[in-house]
């Protein structure tokens, strides 16, 4: 048995036939080709599969796709492009906020959610905002600096820095 579910992904309305038990991560990555949605632990522990739903970070491995019906979903593919990186992505590059890069999409999207609600976080607020993410390479200090840099750049762009 399948069910048609509709949601908006990266600004595009999508309708997908799914089995009721499929997770959002499975549908986004496996069906819609969003390779930046990296289902890794499949237990909501690592944060690699984080997407933003209506602006809030969600572990897509822990949410049924049907629960996302009618919602606005942002994956890393919808944040910026290789030619025009989002300031958070650019800051991660400049501060070397990654090594292998597997966890990076989840960190970047959680950083976006944090900076959307807390434009000038300190290091403690950044660490709290990114809790639930695991970087197996140990790039945490660089990730914190990347989010601080992104906050500065976004503040400048908004005329607040």
Secondary structure, 3 states (H helix, E strand, C coil): CCEEEEEEECCEEEEEEECCCCEHHHHHHHHCCCCCCCCCCCCCCCCCCEEEECCEEEEHHHCEHHHHCCCEEECHHHCCCCCCCCHHHHHHHHCCCCCCCCCHHHHHHHHHHHHHHCCCCCHHHHHHHCCCCCCCCCCHHHHHHHHHHHHHHHHHHCCCC
